[in-house]
Amino acid sequence: MFAKEKRQDHEFPFQLSDAEWRARLTPEQYYVLRGHGTERAGSCALNFEKRAGTFSCAGCDNELFRAGKKFESGTGWPSFDQPLEGAVETSEDGSFMMSRTEVHCANCGGHLGHVFPDGPPPTGLRYCINGVAMNFEPEAG
């Protein structure tokens, strides 16, 4: 159903040392992107972002999702039905005694969230993404 890839066997184009990541990111961004954490539901303003534009990785600025692919899932996290081509990769996440599909940035490997098969047509997917793991750039105009 989803493309799977083992993160530990993969080198990403954008790499920093742990000290460099800690200097680059806020503590909450570091917790999510590098520590595979989850922000509190409803805590990020990007969940409510409705303008046209692009969501990118807060760790490396890799463009991830277009605003037109965002939808209200009622979960408390920004949800998208489709990433930009080649922007994200997935891997199996067996934490918390569950089997889920983790979504991470294809450029830096940062943990973004998870993808579930309960989204709207046409993809049927719900990319449930931590808002703190992204930046938003509105369209000019």
C-alpha positions in Angstrom: 0.0 0.0 0.0 2.8 2.5 0.9 6.4 2.5 -0.2 8.6 1.4 2.7 12.2 2.2 3.3 14.4 1.6 6.3 15.8 5.0 7.4 18.7 3.5 9.2 20.1 2.1 5.9 19.7 5.3 4.0 21.8 8.4 3.7 20.0 11.7 3.1 21.3 14.5 0.9 21.1 17.1 3.7 23.0 16.0 6.9 24.1 17.8 10.0 25.7 16.7 13.3 23.6 16.4 16.3 25.1 19.7 17.7 24.3 21.4 14.4 20.6 20.2 14.5 20.3 21.4 18.1 21.6 24.8 17.1 19.4 25.0 14.0 16.1 23.9 15.5 14.0 25.0 18.5 13.7 22.4 21.3 10.2 21.3 20.1 11.3 21.0 16.5 14.3 19.0 17.5 12.1 16.7 19.6 9.8 16.0 16.6 12.2 16.1 13.6 15.2 14.4 15.2 13.6 12.5 18.1 10.5 11.2 16.4 8.2 13.0 18.8 4.7 14.3 18.4 3.5 17.8 19.2 0.3 18.2 21.2 -2.8 18.0 19.0 -4.2 21.5 18.1 -1.1 23.3 19.3 0.4 24.5 16.0 -1.0 27.5 14.0 -0.2 25.7 10.8 -3.1 23.4 11.5 -5.4 26.4 10.8 -3.4 27.8 7.8 -5.8 28.2 4.8 -3.8 30.4 2.4 -2.4 29.2 -0.9 1.3 28.4 -0.6 3.8 25.7 0.2 4.7 23.8 3.4 8.3 22.9 3.7 10.5 21.0 6.2 11.5 23.1 9.2 14.8 21.2 9.3 16.1 21.7 5.7 13.5 23.8 3.8 12.7 21.0 1.4 9.2 21.7 -0.1 6.8 19.0 1.1 3.1 19.8 0.4 1.1 22.4 -1.5 -1.7 24.1 0.5 -4.3 22.8 -2.0 -3.7 19.3 -0.8 -4.4 20.2 2.8 -7.7 19.2 4.3 -9.4 19.4 7.7 -9.2 15.9 9.3 -10.4 16.8 12.7 -7.3 15.2 14.3 -5.6 18.4 15.5 -2.7 18.1 13.1 -2.2 19.4 9.6 -3.4 16.7 7.1 -2.7 16.4 3.4 -3.8 13.8 0.9 -0.6 14.0 -1.2 3.0 15.2 -0.9 5.0 16.8 -3.6 6.6 14.1 -5.8 9.8 12.8 -4.2 9.5 15.1 -1.1 8.8 12.5 1.5 9.7 8.9 2.2 8.1 6.4 4.5 9.3 3.6 6.8 7.6 1.2 9.3 7.1 2.6 12.8 6.5 -0.1 15.4 6.6 2.2 18.4 3.9 2.3 21.1 2.9 -1.4 20.3 1.4 -0.3 17.0 2.3 -0.7 13.3 2.2 2.6 11.6 3.8 4.2 8.5 6.2 7.0 9.4 6.6 9.9 7.0 10.0 11.6 6.9 11.6 14.3 4.8 13.4 12.8 1.8 16.1 15.5 2.0 17.1 15.4 5.7 15.3 12.3 7.1 13.5 14.5 9.7 10.4 12.8 11.2 7.3 14.6 10.0 4.4 12.4 11.1 2.5 9.4 9.8 0.4 8.4 6.8 -2.9 6.5 7.2 -5.3 4.9 4.6 -8.3 6.9 5.8 -8.0 10.1 3.7 -10.3 11.6 1.1 -10.4 10.7 -2.6 -8.6 10.6 -4.9 -5.7 9.2 -3.0 -7.5 7.8 0.1 -4.4 8.8 2.2 -4.1 11.1 5.2 -0.6 12.4 5.8 -0.9 13.5 9.4 2.0 15.9 9.9 3.4 17.7 12.9 3.0 21.4 12.3 6.1 22.3 14.2 8.1 20.1 11.7 7.1 22.5 8.8 7.3 26.1 7.7 4.7 27.8 5.5 5.4 30.1 2.6 2.3 31.9 1.2 2.0 32.4 -2.5 3.1 35.8 -3.7 0.4 38.0 -5.0 
